[in-house]
Amino acid sequence: MRHAQEVTFGGSGLDRAAEIRKDVPALAALAGDARSRCVALWRGKLLVSGSDTRAIARLPLDHPLLAEAAGPQIFLGRDAGAALFARDLSAWEPDAGTPEVQGFTDRSEQHHPLCTDGARFAELRAMLTQLGPRDAEIAATARAMFAWHDSHGFCARCGAASEPVMAGWQRTCPACGTHHFPRTDPVAIMLVTRGNSCLLGRSPGWPEGMFSCLAGFVEPGETIEAAVRRETYEESGIRVGAVRYLCSQPWPFPASLMLGCHGLAETDDIVIDPIEIETARWVTREDLTRAFAGEDPALFPARKGSIAHFLLSNWLADRLD
């Protein structure tokens, strides 16, 4: 798909400088370089500046806020020629307490008293379309990495506490020597069409009227194409024939790689599995166009910034090539 790189988190060409991750002297030198910067996270939220247009805050490594950081300092790579690290400040407790998430997306923002420039911690899903490509890639990488460290503190082989190495890109068990690497879970997400219509479904708990493309995890020993056919049939009862891969999207909530595909349906009758989804329906191009324009209150397409929204909008524009 020629427009694949336009998807949110689609890759801005960040120099990840993987060759430096095991070079301890080089990392130490970068940690002492005045040009090096650090991005900060708090319970999965990114420290950002701005309002309508957001930018990831890049702090000098001696910023007083970072003195409160715990866990590994992750080396993300080079940004504009300078080293970029990430630190986690999840131990900080805001004066107002931890926000209770209301609704589909956490839109609350937290201000740390040491951020004198007005920067705030914000949920990445609430600002998908407000970040530039480079900041979106940095945010997705940092969020996914800290989520992995948070959930993989112990060796899966022997149960001992593991330790971060390789600038945060690996964990090693000191007891049995097993190496553990960041996890990414492949998910097939499919734009299934039949003639002038596409197949959309919704899950319980979504905003009223919200529909999206069907999706599901790729199972061990399964191809992407087979996963598209299996998941579509399991959720909707629709048989899919030809399948082609279109594009991918890192989805760090917490660690998925969305594999966008186009499938051609061979049947029409929908028979949903209520355990999998709440409902499914065929939507014509004309109806979807009206929904994208906000003219159909009963149909709300997948949120902007998601790969589902990207696939649907490109299908409407006839740009799936």
Secondary structure, 3 states (H helix, E strand, C coil): CCCHHHCCCCCCCCECCHHHCCCHHHHHHHHCCCCCEEEEEECCEEEEECCCCCEECCEECCCHHHHHCEEEEEEEEEECCEEEEEEECCCCCCCCCCCCCCCCCCCCCECCCCCCCCCEEECHHHHCCCCCHHHHHHHHHHHHHHHHHHHCCECCCCCCECEEEHHHCEEECCCCCCEECCCCEEEEEEEEEECCEEEEEECCCCCCCEEECEEEECCCCCCHHHHHHHHHHHHHCCCEEEEEEEEEEEECCCCEEEEEEEEEECCCCCCCCCCCCCEEEEEEHHHHHHHHCCCCCCCEECCCCCHHHHHHHHHHCCCCC
